[in-house]
């Protein structure tokens, strides 16, 4: 007999709540051992925790084990509110001594109660059997009720972290990129997972991204890669650590730190070693060092640079990378000599960790590799993100009819068309229309017919036994988003970060 796979999912709920689902119905110990651990991982910013649980269909001995599990949760103070649904739980209500326990005979009784509207800023763990219609409870508590869903597999992400960690010395720190809403996956949820998994630093692009993480309860160090002068006040208010790549920004930070009477506020000095995008150059060293030595209101905690071509597999590009590392070493040696102490040094990105491991210095920065993409050793990584939707409607068309705007989808034979609730406003690039791209139903290719609309897409399902409500995949483990990127002549970063915020995000572990 095939073992049932446990799965724990989390997504945003109503009123700033988190909705956590334990979908493993047979292993009752999962309620205490795993689901609560996942709940703790993802509920940093929530001030309370609620357990919603239903009767189970089992014999007397198994039910007793289940009741004991609930009692353990109550006794450990893991939840602040308990909601029980079902006649059996109600009959055994005296077993559950909790000051905020509520009992309902049916799901409908619970959904019709005033309690359903009382959820606010809490993590809600659902352990509800199929008989009690968990989908109805979920829909009532979801922030976004949308059939188009992006799923993020934290187990796969942790696997990828471990792969890169294996290449590092034990003392080498790991900084993870969560900018651009964690590459479209959701910065708060991914940051919470990173903090739980013990990474050393997070990095965002702009100050507002760091503020969002702080407000969500993230307390670990956060570096801001592109701080703006206009946001300096919030940078200090939220204890964010700025990249400094210009004298203008350095002077502004010093002035603000002095005004606040601060000492040794952490900053990160960026050197331009050849990418020519931002940073101090060797010719700037004399002025930079004299400025840093003059003021004690700021303190350099790290110095770094960015590799321009570590993912380009050619001798010329590798030579350029090694030249960048050489210049970086010169800059940091001068910096440390002038300061009279060491600083954290880092230059390797995802590709650099894999290909130039010997230059890991004190810290490395992991970006796209978190999501299972790299220029080498792709087979060692796991895909993290999947995007899917569900069929809204199926229509039959005859030759001569057309589909979509501009009548671009011309029907030449009897055809069944499926309508999907995903469009270019959700991140499905319009250039994939008119048979350029395809989606997938149970690994069967579904050509995109006509132009992709803002909110809808039409695919050819002729000859397939599909029904309304069936799942259609845009990308997943078997159909990587890198294939879409190649079709569009772009990179996976763009495909990921283009997924609209209105698409539901569901995070899970198995």
C-alpha positions as CSV (number, residue, x, y, z in Angstrom):
1,X,0.0,0.0,0.0
2,X,1.3,3.4,-0.9
3,X,2.1,5.6,2.1
4,X,-0.1,8.7,2.3
5,X,1.9,11.9,1.8
6,X,1.7,14.6,4.5
7,X,1.3,18.1,3.3
8,X,1.1,21.4,5.2
9,X,0.0,24.5,3.4
10,X,-0.2,28.1,4.4
11,X,-1.6,31.2,2.6
12,X,-2.8,34.6,3.6
13,X,-6.3,34.8,5.2
14,X,-8.8,37.5,6.0
15,X,-7.9,40.3,8.3
16,X,-4.2,39.7,8.3
17,X,-4.5,36.1,9.3
18,X,-2.5,33.1,8.2
19,X,-4.4,30.0,7.1
20,X,-2.5,26.8,7.7
21,X,-3.9,23.5,6.5
22,X,-2.9,20.0,7.7
23,X,-4.0,17.8,4.8
24,X,-2.6,14.6,6.3
25,X,-5.8,12.9,7.5
26,X,-4.5,9.5,8.7
27,X,-1.4,10.4,10.8
28,X,-2.9,12.0,13.9
29,X,0.5,12.6,15.4
30,X,1.1,15.1,12.6
31,X,-1.2,17.5,14.4
32,X,1.4,17.9,17.2
33,X,4.7,17.0,15.6
34,X,4.7,18.7,12.3
35,X,1.8,20.9,11.7
36,X,2.4,23.0,14.8
37,X,6.1,23.3,13.8
38,X,5.0,24.7,10.4
39,X,2.5,26.9,12.1
40,X,5.3,28.3,14.3
41,X,7.6,28.8,11.3
42,X,5.2,30.9,9.4
43,X,3.4,32.8,12.1
44,X,6.1,35.3,13.3
45,X,3.8,38.3,12.8
46,X,0.6,36.9,14.2
47,X,-0.3,37.6,17.8
48,X,-2.5,34.6,18.4
49,X,-3.1,31.0,17.2
50,X,-6.3,29.2,16.6
51,X,-6.9,25.5,16.0
52,X,-10.0,24.4,14.0
53,X,-10.5,20.7,14.2
54,X,-13.3,18.3,13.3
55,X,-14.4,14.8,14.2
56,X,-12.6,12.0,12.5
57,X,-14.0,8.7,11.0
58,X,-12.1,6.2,13.1
59,X,-12.5,3.5,15.8
60,X,-12.7,4.3,19.5
61,X,-9.0,3.7,20.2
62,X,-7.8,6.0,17.3
63,X,-10.3,8.7,18.4
64,X,-8.9,8.5,21.9
65,X,-5.4,9.1,20.5
66,X,-6.8,12.1,18.6
67,X,-8.4,13.6,21.7
68,X,-5.1,13.1,23.5
69,X,-3.3,15.1,20.8
70,X,-5.8,17.9,21.1
71,X,-5.2,17.9,24.9
72,X,-1.5,18.1,24.4
73,X,-1.9,21.1,22.2
74,X,-4.0,22.8,24.9
75,X,-1.6,21.9,27.7
76,X,1.3,23.3,25.8
77,X,-0.4,26.6,25.2
78,X,0.3,26.3,21.5
79,X,-3.1,27.8,20.6
80,X,-5.1,30.6,22.1
81,X,-8.5,29.5,20.7
82,X,-9.9,26.1,20.0
83,X,-12.8,25.5,17.6
84,X,-14.3,22.0,17.4
85,X,-16.7,20.8,14.8
86,X,-18.7,17.5,15.1
87,X,-21.0,15.6,17.4
88,X,-18.2,13.5,18.9
89,X,-16.0,16.4,19.8
90,X,-19.0,18.2,21.3
91,X,-19.9,15.0,23.3
92,X,-16.3,15.0,24.7
93,X,-16.1,18.7,25.3
94,X,-15.3,18.2,29.0
95,X,-12.0,16.7,28.0
96,X,-10.8,20.0,26.5
97,X,-10.3,22.5,29.3
98,X,-9.6,25.6,27.4
99,X,-10.8,29.1,28.3
100,X,-11.5,30.0,24.7
101,X,-13.0,26.7,23.3
102,X,-16.1,26.7,21.0
103,X,-18.1,23.7,19.8
104,X,-20.3,23.3,16.8
105,X,-22.2,20.2,15.5
106,X,-21.7,21.0,11.8
107,X,-19.6,23.1,9.5
108,X,-22.6,25.2,8.5
109,X,-23.4,26.0,12.1
110,X,-19.8,27.3,12.5
111,X,-20.0,29.3,9.3
112,X,-23.3,30.8,10.3
113,X,-22.0,31.9,13.7
114,X,-20.7,35.3,14.7
115,X,-17.3,33.6,15.4
116,X,-16.4,33.4,11.8
117,X,-16.1,37.2,11.5
118,X,-13.9,37.5,14.7
119,X,-10.6,36.3,13.2
120,X,-8.0,39.0,13.1
121,X,-4.2,38.9,13.0
122,X,-3.9,35.3,14.0
123,X,-2.6,32.0,12.6
124,X,-5.4,29.5,12.0
125,X,-4.5,25.8,11.8
126,X,-7.2,23.7,10.0
127,X,-7.4,20.0,10.7
128,X,-10.8,19.2,9.2
129,X,-11.9,15.9,7.8
130,X,-13.3,15.8,4.2
131,X,-16.8,14.9,5.6
132,X,-16.9,18.4,7.2
133,X,-16.2,20.2,4.0
134,X,-12.9,21.9,4.7
135,X,-13.0,23.7,1.4
136,X,-16.0,25.7,2.5
137,X,-14.2,26.9,5.6
138,X,-11.1,27.7,3.6
139,X,-13.0,29.8,1.1
140,X,-14.5,31.8,3.9
141,X,-11.2,32.4,5.5
142,X,-9.0,33.0,2.4
143,X,-7.8,36.5,1.6
144,X,-7.8,35.6,-2.1
145,X,-10.3,33.2,-3.6
146,X,-8.7,32.6,-7.0
147,X,-8.4,29.4,-9.0
148,X,-5.0,30.5,-10.3
149,X,-2.5,29.5,-7.7
150,X,1.3,29.8,-7.3
151,X,2.6,27.1,-4.9
152,X,5.9,27.4,-3.2
153,X,7.5,24.3,-1.8
154,X,9.6,25.1,1.3
155,X,11.1,21.6,1.5
156,X,12.5,22.1,-2.0
157,X,13.8,25.5,-1.1
158,X,15.5,24.1,2.0
159,X,17.0,21.3,-0.1
160,X,18.5,24.0,-2.4
161,X,20.0,25.9,0.5
162,X,21.6,22.7,1.8
163,X,23.1,22.0,-1.6
164,X,24.9,25.4,-1.6
165,X,25.7,25.2,2.1
166,X,27.6,21.9,1.4
167,X,30.0,23.8,-0.7
168,X,30.8,26.3,2.0
169,X,33.1,26.3,5.0
170,X,31.2,26.1,8.3
171,X,32.2,29.6,9.2
172,X,31.0,31.1,5.9
173,X,27.8,33.1,6.3
174,X,24.8,32.8,4.0
175,X,22.8,35.8,2.8
176,X,19.5,35.1,0.9
177,X,17.8,37.4,-1.6
178,X,14.2,38.2,-0.8
179,X,13.9,41.3,-3.0
180,X,11.1,41.9,-5.5
181,X,8.7,40.1,-3.2
182,X,11.2,37.2,-3.0
183,X,11.3,36.8,-6.7
184,X,7.5,36.9,-6.9
185,X,7.0,34.3,-4.2
186,X,6.1,36.5,-1.3
187,X,8.8,38.2,0.7
188,X,7.3,37.9,4.2
189,X,6.5,34.2,3.9
190,X,9.9,33.3,2.4
191,X,11.7,35.5,4.9
192,X,10.0,33.7,7.7
193,X,11.1,30.4,6.3
194,X,14.7,31.7,5.9
195,X,14.8,32.9,9.5
196,X,13.4,29.6,10.7
197,X,16.0,27.7,8.6
198,X,18.9,29.7,10.1
199,X,20.3,31.8,7.3
200,X,22.5,34.7,8.5
201,X,21.3,37.7,6.4
202,X,18.4,38.7,4.2
203,X,18.7,41.2,1.4
204,X,16.1,43.4,-0.2
205,X,16.3,46.0,-2.9
206,X,14.5,49.0,-1.4
207,X,13.8,50.3,2.1
208,X,10.0,49.7,1.9
209,X,10.7,46.0,1.3
210,X,12.7,45.9,4.5
211,X,10.0,47.8,6.4
212,X,7.5,45.2,5.4
213,X,9.6,42.4,6.8
214,X,10.2,44.2,10.0
215,X,6.4,44.9,10.4
216,X,5.8,41.2,9.9
217,X,8.1,40.3,12.8
218,X,11.4,39.5,11.0
219,X,14.2,40.4,13.4
220,X,17.3,39.1,11.6
221,X,19.8,41.4,9.8
222,X,18.5,42.9,6.6
223,X,20.7,44.6,4.0
224,X,19.1,47.1,1.6
225,X,20.8,47.0,-1.7
226,X,19.4,50.2,-3.2
227,X,18.6,52.6,-0.4
228,X,17.3,56.0,-1.5
229,X,18.1,59.3,0.2
230,X,14.3,59.9,0.5
231,X,13.9,56.8,2.6
232,X,16.8,57.3,5.1
233,X,14.4,58.0,8.0
234,X,12.6,54.7,7.6
235,X,15.9,52.9,7.1
236,X,17.1,54.0,10.6
237,X,13.6,53.6,12.1
238,X,13.4,49.9,11.1
239,X,17.0,49.1,11.8
240,X,17.9,48.2,8.2
241,X,21.5,48.0,7.0
242,X,22.2,50.0,3.9
243,X,24.5,49.3,1.0
244,X,26.7,52.3,0.4
245,X,28.0,52.8,-3.1
246,X,28.4,56.6,-3.4
247,X,29.8,59.5,-1.5
248,X,26.5,61.2,-1.5
249,X,24.8,58.4,0.2
250,X,27.6,58.0,2.7
251,X,27.5,61.6,3.7
252,X,23.7,61.5,4.1
253,X,23.9,58.4,6.3
254,X,26.6,60.0,8.4
255,X,24.6,63.1,8.9
256,X,21.5,61.2,9.9
257,X,23.4,59.0,12.3
258,X,25.0,62.0,13.9
259,X,21.6,63.7,14.3
260,X,20.3,60.6,16.0
261,X,23.4,60.4,18.2
262,X,24.2,56.9,17.0
263,X,27.4,55.0,17.3
264,X,28.6,52.4,14.8
265,X,25.4,52.0,12.8
266,X,26.0,49.1,10.4
267,X,26.7,49.8,6.7
268,X,27.8,47.7,3.8
269,X,30.4,49.2,1.4
270,X,30.0,48.1,-2.3
271,X,32.9,48.1,-4.7
272,X,32.6,48.3,-8.4
273,X,35.1,45.7,-9.7
274,X,34.0,45.7,-13.3
275,X,30.2,45.4,-13.6
276,X,30.0,49.3,-13.7
277,X,26.6,49.5,-12.2
278,X,27.3,50.9,-8.8
279,X,30.0,51.1,-6.2
280,X,33.3,52.7,-5.2
281,X,36.3,52.1,-7.5
282,X,40.0,51.8,-6.6
283,X,40.5,55.4,-7.5
284,X,38.0,56.3,-4.7
285,X,39.8,54.5,-2.0
286,X,41.8,57.4,-0.5
287,X,38.7,59.6,0.0
288,X,36.5,56.7,1.1
289,X,38.9,55.5,3.7
290,X,39.6,59.0,5.1
291,X,35.9,59.5,5.5
292,X,35.2,56.2,7.2
293,X,38.1,56.7,9.6
294,X,36.9,60.2,10.5
295,X,33.4,59.2,11.8
296,X,32.4,56.6,14.4
297,X,28.6,57.1,13.9
298,X,28.7,54.4,11.2
299,X,30.6,51.1,11.1
300,X,31.4,49.0,8.1
301,X,30.2,45.5,8.8
302,X,30.7,44.1,5.3
303,X,32.3,44.9,2.0
304,X,31.1,43.3,-1.2
305,X,31.0,43.4,-5.0
306,X,28.8,41.8,-7.7
307,X,30.0,39.4,-10.4
308,X,28.9,40.4,-13.9
309,X,29.4,37.0,-15.7
310,X,29.8,34.1,-13.2
311,X,26.9,32.3,-15.0
312,X,28.5,32.7,-18.5
313,X,30.4,29.4,-19.3
314,X,33.3,30.6,-21.3
315,X,37.0,31.1,-20.8
316,X,36.8,34.9,-21.5
317,X,34.0,35.4,-19.0
318,X,35.8,33.3,-16.4
319,X,38.9,35.4,-16.8
320,X,36.8,38.5,-16.3
321,X,35.3,37.0,-13.1
322,X,38.8,36.2,-11.7
323,X,39.9,39.8,-12.5
324,X,36.9,41.1,-10.6
325,X,37.8,39.0,-7.6
326,X,41.4,40.3,-7.8
327,X,40.2,43.9,-7.8
328,X,37.8,43.1,-4.9
329,X,40.7,41.6,-2.9
330,X,42.8,44.7,-3.4
331,X,39.9,47.0,-2.3
332,X,39.1,45.0,0.8
333,X,42.7,44.7,1.8
334,X,43.1,48.4,1.8
335,X,39.8,48.8,3.6
336,X,40.7,46.4,6.4
337,X,44.2,47.9,6.8
338,X,42.8,51.4,7.1
339,X,40.1,50.3,9.6
340,X,42.5,48.2,11.6
341,X,40.1,45.3,11.7
342,X,38.4,42.7,9.5
343,X,35.0,43.0,7.9
344,X,32.7,40.5,6.3
345,X,33.7,40.1,2.7
346,X,31.4,38.7,0.0
347,X,31.3,38.6,-3.8
348,X,29.8,35.2,-4.9
349,X,26.3,35.0,-6.2
350,X,24.4,31.7,-6.9
351,X,26.6,30.8,-10.0
352,X,29.7,32.0,-8.2
353,X,29.1,29.7,-5.2
354,X,28.9,26.7,-7.6
355,X,31.8,27.7,-9.9
356,X,34.2,29.8,-7.9
357,X,33.8,28.2,-4.5
358,X,37.4,28.9,-3.4
359,X,36.6,32.6,-3.3
360,X,33.7,32.4,-0.8
361,X,35.5,34.8,1.6
362,X,33.3,35.3,4.7
363,X,29.8,35.2,3.2
364,X,28.0,34.4,0.0
365,X,24.7,35.6,-1.5
366,X,22.1,33.1,-2.7
367,X,19.5,34.4,-5.1
368,X,17.9,32.4,-8.0
369,X,19.5,29.2,-6.7
370,X,16.9,29.3,-3.9
371,X,14.3,28.6,-6.5
372,X,16.2,25.8,-8.0
373,X,17.8,27.4,-11.0
374,X,21.5,27.6,-11.8
375,X,23.8,27.6,-14.8
376,X,25.4,24.3,-13.7
377,X,24.5,21.3,-11.7
378,X,20.8,21.9,-12.4
379,X,20.0,18.3,-11.6
380,X,21.2,18.7,-8.1
381,X,18.5,21.4,-7.4
382,X,14.8,21.1,-6.9
383,X,12.1,23.3,-8.4
384,X,10.4,25.4,-5.8
385,X,7.5,27.2,-7.6
386,X,4.5,25.9,-9.5
387,X,1.7,27.9,-11.2
388,X,-1.6,26.4,-12.1
389,X,-5.2,27.3,-12.8
390,X,-8.5,25.6,-13.3
391,X,-10.9,25.3,-16.3
392,X,-13.8,27.8,-16.1
393,X,-15.7,26.7,-19.2
394,X,-15.5,24.4,-22.2
395,X,-16.9,25.3,-25.6
396,X,-17.1,23.6,-28.9
397,X,-16.3,25.6,-32.1
398,X,-16.6,24.7,-35.8
399,X,-14.3,25.5,-38.7
400,X,-14.4,29.2,-39.7
401,X,-15.1,30.5,-36.2
402,X,-12.4,32.6,-34.4
403,X,-11.3,33.0,-30.8
404,X,-10.2,36.1,-28.9
405,X,-9.4,39.7,-29.7
406,X,-8.5,40.5,-33.3
407,X,-10.0,37.1,-34.3
408,X,-6.4,35.8,-34.2
409,X,-7.4,32.3,-33.2
410,X,-8.8,30.8,-36.4
411,X,-10.5,27.4,-36.1
412,X,-9.8,25.1,-39.0
413,X,-11.3,21.9,-37.6
414,X,-13.9,21.0,-35.0
415,X,-12.3,22.1,-31.8
416,X,-12.9,22.1,-28.0
417,X,-11.7,25.3,-26.3
418,X,-11.2,25.6,-22.5
419,X,-11.4,29.0,-20.9
420,X,-8.9,29.6,-18.1
421,X,-9.0,32.4,-15.4
422,X,-5.4,33.6,-16.1
423,X,-4.2,36.4,-18.4
424,X,-1.4,38.8,-18.9
425,X,-2.5,40.7,-15.8
426,X,-1.6,37.6,-13.8
427,X,1.8,37.3,-15.4
428,X,1.1,35.0,-18.4
429,X,3.1,36.8,-21.0
430,X,1.0,37.9,-24.0
431,X,3.7,36.8,-26.4
432,X,2.9,33.2,-25.6
433,X,-0.5,33.4,-27.4
434,X,-1.4,32.2,-30.9
435,X,0.2,28.8,-30.5
436,X,3.6,30.1,-29.4
437,X,3.2,28.6,-25.9
438,X,1.2,25.8,-24.4
439,X,-0.1,24.8,-21.0
440,X,-0.5,21.3,-19.6
441,X,-3.3,19.0,-18.5
442,X,-2.0,15.7,-17.0
443,X,1.2,16.2,-19.1
444,X,-0.8,16.7,-22.2
445,X,0.1,19.8,-24.1
446,X,-2.6,22.4,-24.6
447,X,-1.8,25.0,-27.3
448,X,-2.8,28.6,-26.5
449,X,-5.4,29.7,-29.0
450,X,-5.7,33.3,-30.0
451,X,-4.4,36.3,-28.1
452,X,-4.0,36.0,-24.3
453,X,-6.4,38.4,-22.7
454,X,-5.9,40.5,-19.6
455,X,-7.7,38.1,-17.3
456,X,-8.4,35.0,-19.5
457,X,-6.7,32.5,-21.8
458,X,-8.1,30.0,-24.2
459,X,-6.5,26.6,-24.9
460,X,-7.2,23.7,-27.2
461,X,-8.4,20.6,-25.4
462,X,-9.8,18.7,-28.4
463,X,-9.8,15.0,-27.8
464,X,-9.0,15.2,-24.1
465,X,-11.4,14.0,-21.4
466,X,-11.4,17.3,-19.5
467,X,-14.1,18.9,-17.4
468,X,-14.8,22.3,-15.9
469,X,-12.8,22.6,-12.7
470,X,-9.9,20.4,-13.9
471,X,-6.4,21.7,-13.1
472,X,-4.2,23.1,-15.9
473,X,-0.4,23.7,-15.3
474,X,1.5,26.7,-16.5
475,X,4.8,25.5,-14.9
476,X,5.9,23.0,-12.3
477,X,8.5,20.3,-11.7
478,X,7.8,18.5,-15.0
479,X,7.4,21.7,-17.0
480,X,10.0,24.2,-15.7
481,X,9.5,27.9,-16.0
482,X,12.9,28.1,-17.7
483,X,11.2,26.6,-20.8
484,X,8.8,29.6,-20.8
485,X,11.8,32.0,-20.4
486,X,13.5,30.4,-23.4
487,X,10.3,30.8,-25.5
488,X,10.2,34.5,-24.6
489,X,14.0,35.1,-25.0
490,X,14.3,36.2,-21.4
491,X,15.5,34.8,-18.0
492,X,13.6,32.9,-15.3
493,X,13.9,35.9,-13.0
494,X,11.5,37.9,-15.2
495,X,9.0,35.1,-15.5
496,X,8.9,34.6,-11.7
497,X,8.7,38.3,-10.8
498,X,6.0,38.9,-13.3
499,X,3.4,36.8,-11.4
500,X,0.8,39.2,-10.3
501,X,0.0,39.8,-6.6
502,X,-3.7,38.9,-7.3
503,X,-2.6,35.3,-7.9
504,X,-3.0,33.2,-4.7
505,X,0.2,32.1,-3.1
506,X,0.2,28.8,-1.2
507,X,3.2,27.7,0.8
508,X,3.7,24.1,1.8
509,X,5.9,21.4,3.3
510,X,5.5,17.7,2.8
